[in-house]
Amino acid sequence: MTKEVVQAAKVGALVVAALVAAFFLYRAVDETSTRGDGYRVYALMDNAQGLITKSRVTIAGISVGRIDSIRLEGNQARIDIQMDEGVVLYDDATVQRTSASLLGEYLLAIAPGTEGRRQLVDGDRIGTVIETAGMGDIMNDVGAIASSVRAVARQLEVSFGNDEAGRQMTEALRNLSEALATVNEIIQTNQEVVNRTLANVERITDDARPDLHEILDNISAITEQIRALVERNQDDIDRGVGEVDDTVASIHRASDQLENVLADLGEITERTAAGEGTVGRLTSDDHLIDEVESTVEGVNDFVGGITRLRTIVELRSEFNFLSNSFKNYFTFRVLPREGRYFYIQLVDDPRGRVDMQTVQVRRSPVAPGEPEFYEEQRITTSDSLLVSVMLAQRVYFATFRFGILESSGGLGVDLDFFDDTLEVSAEVFQFSDSQFPRLRFRLSYEILPTLFILGGADDVLNERTVDFFLGAMLRFDDNDLTSLLPFFGGAIGSAAN
């Protein structure tokens, strides 16, 4: 009994020490994550809506820094940017507010400028800012379009809706009558020429009479063929004529509706300009505008945290040689910001739960010189679905994890090398299920984008349950999932059809 108490006390002390170390490591990482090597630049923007502190800064879609602070400077928003060490910007660099990811994450996109020009140093300003349109600009454009439509309608009314327009039309008809009289006078004056022309036409007609007879006969035959064709397809022609009538009627109705819409639009814009209605009050009441802007900013601050979320999904399968079985993992990572994530994992393990029991066995018969009872340790395994829920924090190339690992308290560390293509992992958990805690090592290498091969050793401290494995893993991020959505949508639609 004393030996078991001492062993349990050792395990408990180890867990407490690990938790204390993880807490101090987390605090140290949290403080150092706000600092970093590199340099600071800033930009002045007319509209910084959607941007918040710690938002990403990218070049060609690659994260190269973060927003350090946002504050008001004069009538513009000053955005201080912490650039990563080794990223070079030139004095003709440009910056633009844009959105990215499956949820619409807002970030700053930077074009570094022309190589060979003066490089920006700590404290310099990015002079060129590409502004994006906001809701206010769109409303101004809509108002301008409505004013133009109202002006066109007024001009049509002025042109055709009064007595002056009628007088102008009468004057135009009078001018046409005078022009026809002038033409008649010209014809009478040139009567002789006209007579000669008619004589020539008559002579030509006489000469071409045989040909005209043949042409007329052909036209008559063609007419008969057309008549027969029309008689055979009379039903189709009647149906087509009916469709044409319906189309013309639809055009008339659409024209009437358009006139009504223009009239309503003119009334709405006039009421808006006069400050009537909700939109009118919104555009003329400064106090109401301030309240709306405050509400929008509050919603934006709430949504900002969600739009920064990134998701990573992993599917992993391992073959254990000694137990001759497959072990499968489904992992879901949620990254609220760079370097920190929540780790949720489902594990299908044939070994499942491992239980170690000490039982007393009675000898029968008892050999001379041997005790009647002796102790025996028995290890049993059961197939079950295990769950992991962990909090992870990355420090440079090392990521530390702690929490629940395969339905037991555990710790883990991941070391990433060569731009995260090579990963070395170690995990320790199940402190009381066996004589020693379960210690597992894994080596993963990315051979193709999203595809990893891996291998390692499991439960290396316990001789009876140690095992070795090889496997493969698929890893998808937001961009991969976005590309797969249309494919899955088409597949689902085909299945439904």
C-alpha positions in Angstrom: 0.0 0.0 0.0 2.9 2.4 0.9 4.5 1.9 -2.5 1.3 2.7 -4.4 0.8 5.9 -2.3 4.4 7.0 -3.1 3.9 6.3 -6.8 0.6 8.2 -6.9 2.2 11.1 -5.1 5.0 11.2 -7.6 2.6 11.3 -10.5 0.5 14.0 -8.9 3.6 16.1 -8.2 4.7 15.7 -11.9 1.2 16.8 -13.2 1.2 19.9 -10.8 4.8 20.8 -11.9 3.8 20.5 -15.6 0.8 22.7 -15.1 2.8 25.4 -13.3 5.5 25.3 -15.9 2.8 25.5 -18.7 1.2 28.5 -17.0 4.5 30.4 -16.6 5.4 29.5 -20.2 2.0 30.7 -21.4 2.5 34.0 -19.6 6.0 34.4 -21.0 4.8 33.6 -24.5 1.9 36.0 -24.2 4.2 38.8 -23.3 6.8 38.1 -25.9 4.2 37.6 -28.6 3.4 41.3 -28.4 7.1 42.1 -29.1 9.1 41.0 -32.1 12.1 41.8 -34.3 11.7 43.9 -37.4 10.7 47.5 -37.7 7.6 49.7 -37.6 6.1 51.8 -40.4 2.8 53.6 -40.5 0.1 54.8 -43.0 -2.7 57.4 -42.9 -6.1 56.2 -44.2 -9.4 58.0 -44.6 -11.3 54.8 -43.8 -10.1 52.1 -41.4 -13.3 50.3 -40.8 -12.9 46.5 -40.4 -9.2 46.8 -39.3 -8.3 46.0 -35.7 -5.2 45.6 -33.7 -3.3 42.3 -34.5 -4.9 42.1 -37.9 -2.5 40.5 -40.5 -0.4 42.4 -43.0 0.4 40.5 -46.2 2.5 40.7 -49.3 1.3 38.5 -52.2 -1.0 36.7 -49.7 1.9 35.9 -47.3 1.8 37.2 -43.7 4.7 39.6 -43.2 3.6 41.5 -40.1 0.7 42.7 -38.1 -1.2 45.9 -37.1 0.3 47.2 -33.9 -2.1 50.1 -33.1 -4.8 52.2 -34.7 -5.5 55.8 -33.5 -6.8 59.1 -34.8 -4.3 61.6 -36.2 -6.0 64.8 -37.4 -8.9 63.8 -39.7 -7.4 60.4 -40.6 -6.7 57.1 -39.0 -3.1 56.4 -38.3 -2.2 52.7 -38.5 1.1 51.5 -37.0 2.4 48.4 -38.6 5.0 46.0 -37.1 6.9 44.4 -40.1 8.8 41.1 -39.8 12.6 41.2 -39.9 13.9 40.7 -43.4 10.9 42.2 -45.2 12.0 45.1 -47.4 9.7 48.0 -48.3 10.6 50.9 -50.7 9.5 54.5 -50.7 7.0 53.9 -53.5 5.3 51.0 -51.6 1.4 51.0 -51.5 -1.0 49.7 -48.9 -4.7 48.8 -49.3 -7.4 47.5 -46.9 -8.9 44.3 -48.2 -10.8 41.2 -47.0 -9.7 37.5 -47.1 -10.6 33.9 -45.8 -13.8 31.9 -45.8 -15.5 34.5 -43.3 -14.3 37.8 -44.8 -11.2 38.6 -42.7 -10.0 42.2 -43.1 -6.3 42.8 -43.5 -3.8 45.1 -45.0 -2.3 44.2 -48.4 1.1 45.8 -49.2 2.9 46.1 -52.5 6.6 46.5 -51.5 7.5 48.9 -54.3 10.3 49.1 -56.8 13.6 47.4 -56.0 16.5 49.9 -56.1 14.6 52.8 -54.6 15.2 54.0 -51.1 14.3 51.5 -48.4 11.9 52.4 -45.7 13.3 52.3 -42.2 11.9 52.2 -38.7 9.3 55.0 -38.2 8.9 55.8 -42.0 5.5 56.3 -43.6 3.9 54.4 -46.5 2.9 57.4 -48.6 0.6 55.7 -51.1 -2.7 54.4 -49.8 -5.3 52.8 -52.1 -8.7 53.7 -50.6 -11.6 51.3 -51.0 -15.2 52.4 -51.4 -17.4 52.6 -48.3 -21.2 52.6 -47.7 -21.3 56.4 -47.8 -19.8 56.6 -51.3 -22.3 54.0 -52.6 -25.2 56.0 -51.2 -23.8 59.2 -52.8 -23.6 57.4 -56.2 -27.3 56.2 -55.8 -28.4 59.8 -55.0 -26.5 61.1 -58.1 -28.2 58.5 -60.3 -31.6 59.3 -58.9 -31.0 63.0 -59.6 -30.1 62.2 -63.2 -33.2 60.1 -63.7 -35.4 62.9 -62.3 -33.7 65.5 -64.6 -34.4 63.2 -67.7 -38.0 62.8 -66.7 -38.4 66.6 -66.2 -36.8 67.2 -69.7 -39.2 64.9 -71.4 -42.1 66.6 -69.7 -40.8 70.0 -70.8 -40.3 68.8 -74.4 -43.7 67.0 -75.0 -46.0 68.1 -72.2 -46.9 71.8 -73.0 -48.4 74.1 -75.7 -45.0 75.2 -76.9 -44.2 71.7 -78.0 -47.4 71.5 -80.0 -46.6 74.8 -81.7 -43.2 73.4 -82.6 -44.7 70.3 -84.1 -47.1 72.5 -86.2 -44.2 74.5 -87.4 -42.3 71.3 -88.4 -45.3 70.1 -90.4 -45.6 73.5 -92.2 -41.9 73.3 -93.1 -42.5 69.8 -94.5 -45.4 71.0 -96.7 -43.3 73.9 -98.1 -40.6 71.4 -98.9 -43.0 69.2 -100.8 -44.3 72.2 -102.8 -40.8 73.1 -103.7 -40.1 69.6 -104.9 -43.3 69.7 -107.1 -42.2 73.0 -108.6 -38.8 71.5 -109.5 -40.5 68.5 -111.2 -42.7 70.8 -113.3 -39.8 72.9 -114.3 -38.0 69.8 -115.5 -41.0 68.2 -117.2 -39.1 67.7 -120.5 -36.3 65.8 -118.7 -38.9 63.7 -116.9 -40.6 62.9 -120.1 -37.4 61.8 -121.7 -36.6 59.7 -118.7 -40.0 58.0 -118.9 -39.5 57.3 -122.6 -36.2 55.7 -121.9 -37.8 53.6 -119.1 -40.6 52.6 -121.5 -38.1 51.5 -124.2 -36.1 49.5 -121.7 -39.3 47.9 -120.4 -40.3 46.9 -124.0 -36.9 45.4 -124.6 -37.0 43.5 -121.3 -40.6 42.3 -121.6 -39.8 38.7 -122.3 -37.4 38.6 -119.3 -40.1 40.3 -117.1 -42.6 37.6 -118.1 -40.2 34.9 -117.0 -39.4 36.8 -113.8 -43.1 37.2 -113.1 -43.8 33.5 -113.7 -41.0 32.6 -111.3 -42.4 35.0 -108.7 -45.9 33.4 -109.2 -44.4 29.9 -108.7 -42.6 31.1 -105.6 -45.8 32.7 -104.3 -47.7 29.4 -104.7 -45.0 27.6 -102.8 -45.0 30.1 -100.0 -48.9 29.9 -99.9 -48.7 26.1 -99.6 -45.9 26.4 -96.9 -48.0 28.8 -94.9 -51.1 26.6 -95.2 -49.1 23.6 -93.9 -47.7 25.6 -91.0 -50.7 27.8 -90.2 -51.0 26.5 -86.6 -47.3 27.3 -85.9 -47.7 30.8 -87.5 -50.8 31.6 -85.4 -49.0 30.5 -82.3 -46.0 32.6 -83.2 -48.2 35.7 -83.9 -49.9 35.1 -80.5 -46.5 35.0 -78.8 -45.5 38.2 -80.5 -48.7 39.9 -79.3 -48.0 38.7 -75.8 -44.4 40.0 -76.1 -45.6 43.5 -77.2 -48.2 43.5 -74.4 -45.4 42.7 -71.9 -43.3 45.5 -73.3 -46.2 47.9 -72.8 -46.7 46.7 -69.3 -43.0 47.0 -68.5 -43.0 50.5 -69.9 -45.9 51.5 -67.7 -44.2 49.9 -64.7 -41.0 51.8 -65.5 -42.8 55.1 -65.6 -44.4 54.3 -62.2 -41.0 53.4 -60.8 -39.4 56.6 -62.0 -42.2 58.6 -60.5 -41.8 56.8 -57.2 -38.1 57.2 -57.3 -38.5 60.9 -57.9 -40.9 61.2 -55.0 -38.5 59.3 -52.7 -35.5 61.4 -53.6 -37.5 64.6 -53.1 -38.7 63.4 -49.6 -35.1 62.3 -48.8 -33.7 65.6 -49.7 -36.4 67.3 -47.6 -35.4 65.1 -44.6 -38.6 63.1 -44.5 -38.7 59.4 -43.7 -36.0 57.1 -42.1 -33.5 57.6 -44.9 -34.1 61.4 -45.0 -33.6 61.7 -41.2 -30.5 59.4 -41.5 -28.9 61.7 -44.1 -29.8 65.0 -42.4 -29.8 64.3 -38.6 -26.1 64.5 -37.4 -27.0 63.1 -34.0 -28.7 60.0 -35.6 -25.7 59.6 -38.0 -23.3 59.6 -35.0 -25.5 56.9 -33.2 -25.5 54.7 -36.3 -21.8 55.0 -36.8 -21.2 54.1 -33.1 -23.5 51.0 -33.5 -21.7 49.9 -36.7 -18.3 50.3 -35.0 -19.5 48.2 -32.1 -20.8 45.5 -34.4 -17.5 45.7 -36.4 -15.5 45.2 -33.2 -17.5 42.1 -32.4 -17.4 40.6 -35.9 -13.7 41.5 -36.2 -12.7 38.7 -33.7 -14.7 36.2 -35.7 -13.3 37.2 -39.1 -9.8 36.6 -37.9 -10.5 33.0 -37.2 -8.6 30.4 -39.2 -9.5 26.7 -39.4 -7.2 23.7 -40.1 -8.5 20.2 -40.6 -6.3 17.1 -40.4 -7.1 13.5 -41.4 -4.4 11.0 -40.2 -4.1 7.2 -40.3 -1.3 5.1 -38.7 -0.5 1.4 -38.9 0.8 -0.1 -35.7 3.1 -3.0 -36.5 3.2 -4.9 -33.2 -0.5 -4.7 -32.6 -1.3 -5.2 -36.3 -4.0 -2.5 -36.4 -4.8 0.9 -37.8 -5.3 4.0 -35.7 -7.2 6.9 -37.2 -7.4 10.6 -36.2 -9.7 13.5 -37.1 -8.2 16.9 -35.9 -9.9 20.3 -36.0 -7.8 23.4 -35.2 -9.3 26.9 -34.6 -6.7 29.8 -34.7 -8.0 33.0 -33.2 -4.6 34.6 -34.1 -1.2 33.8 -35.3 0.8 31.4 -33.0 -2.2 30.3 -30.8 -4.9 27.8 -31.5 -7.4 25.4 -29.9 -6.9 21.7 -30.7 -9.9 19.3 -30.9 -9.3 15.7 -31.9 -11.3 12.5 -32.3 -9.2 9.2 -32.2 -10.3 5.7 -33.3 -7.8 3.5 -31.4 -8.0 -0.3 -31.4 -6.1 -0.2 -28.1 -8.5 2.4 -26.8 -8.4 2.3 -23.0 -5.4 0.5 -21.4 -6.1 -0.8 -17.9 -3.4 -2.2 -15.6 -4.6 -4.3 -12.6 -2.7 -6.1 -9.8 -4.4 -9.4 -8.7 -3.6 -12.0 -6.2 -3.4 -15.6 -7.5 -3.7 -18.7 -5.2 -1.5 -21.7 -6.0 -3.2 -25.1 -5.9 -1.5 -27.2 -4.9 1.2 -25.3 -3.1 4.7 -26.4 -3.8 7.1 -26.8 -0.9 8.8 -23.6 0.0 6.5 -21.4 -2.0 3.8 -19.0 -0.6 0.1 -19.9 -1.1 -0.6 -16.5 -2.8 1.4 -14.4 -5.2 0.7 -11.0 -7.0 0.3 -10.7 -10.8 -0.1 -7.6 -13.0 -2.6 -7.9 -15.8 -3.0 -5.3 -18.7 -6.2 -5.2 -20.7 -7.0 -3.0 -23.7 -10.5 -2.1 -25.1 -11.4 -0.5 -28.5 -13.0 2.9 -27.9 -13.3 6.4 -29.3 -11.0 8.9 -27.6 -11.2 12.7 -27.4 -8.4 15.3 -27.2 -9.1 19.0 -26.3 -5.9 21.1 -25.9 -4.7 24.7 -25.9 -1.5 25.4 -28.0 0.9 28.3 -28.2 3.8 28.6 -30.6 7.1 30.2 -29.8 9.3 30.6 -32.9 9.7 27.0 -34.2 8.3 25.2 -31.1 4.6 24.7 -30.2 3.6 23.7 -26.7 0.2 22.0 -26.0 -1.5 21.0 -22.8 -5.0 19.8 -21.8 -6.9 16.5 -22.4 -5.0 14.1 -24.7 -6.8 11.0 -25.8 -9.3 11.2 -22.8 -6.5 11.7 -20.3 -4.5 14.7 -19.0 -1.4 15.2 -21.2 1.3 17.5 -22.6 2.7 17.8 -26.0 5.4 19.7 -28.0 5.8 20.1 -31.8 9.1 21.3 -33.4 8.7 22.6 -37.0 11.6 23.0 -39.4 12.2 24.0 -43.1 9.1 26.2 -43.4 6.9 23.7 -41.4 7.6 20.9 -43.9 9.3 18.8 -41.2 7.6 18.3 -37.8 8.9 16.4 -34.8 6.3 15.8 -32.0 6.4 14.3 -28.5 3.4 13.6 -26.3 3.1 12.3 -22.7 -0.2 11.3 -21.2 -2.1 8.4 -19.3 0.1 8.9 -16.2 -1.7 6.3 -14.1 -2.9 3.7 -16.6 0.5 1.8 -16.7 3.7 1.6 -14.7 5.1 4.6 -16.6 3.3 7.4 -18.4 2.6 6.8 -22.1 5.3 8.6 -24.2 4.9 8.9 -28.0 7.3 10.3 -30.6 6.3 11.1 -34.2 8.2 12.5 -37.2 6.1 14.0 -40.1 7.3 15.2 -43.5 5.3 17.1 -46.2 6.0 15.4 -49.6 3.2 17.2 -51.5 1.0 20.2 -50.6 -1.4 19.1 -47.9 0.0 15.4 -47.9 2.4 14.2 -45.2 4.1 10.9 -44.4 4.9 10.0 -40.8 6.3 7.4 -38.5 7.3 6.9 -34.9 7.1 5.0 -31.7 4.3 4.7 -29.1 4.4 4.0 -25.4 8.2 3.6 -25.4 8.5 3.6 -21.6 6.3 0.5 -21.0 8.0 -2.6 -22.4 4.8 -4.7 -22.6 2.8 -2.2 -24.7 5.5 -0.4 -26.8 4.7 -0.2 -30.6 6.0 1.3 -33.8 3.9 2.9 -36.6 3.9 4.4 -40.1 1.1 6.4 -41.7 0.0 9.4 -43.8 -1.9 12.6 -43.1 -3.9 15.2 -45.1 -4.0 18.8 -43.9 -6.4 21.5 -45.2 -6.7 25.2 -44.4 -9.3 27.9 -45.2 -8.1 28.3 -48.8 -8.3 24.5 -49.5 -11.7 24.3 -47.9 -13.0 27.2 -49.9 -11.8 25.6 -53.1 -13.5 22.3 -52.2 -16.9 23.8 -51.4 -18.0 24.2 -55.2 -16.9 20.6 -55.8 -18.9 19.3 -52.9 -21.9 21.5 -53.9 -21.8 20.1 -57.5 -21.5 16.5 -56.2 -24.5 17.0 -53.8 -26.6 18.6 -56.6 -25.8 15.7 -59.0 -26.8 13.2 -56.3 -30.0 15.0 -55.7 -30.8 15.0 -59.4 
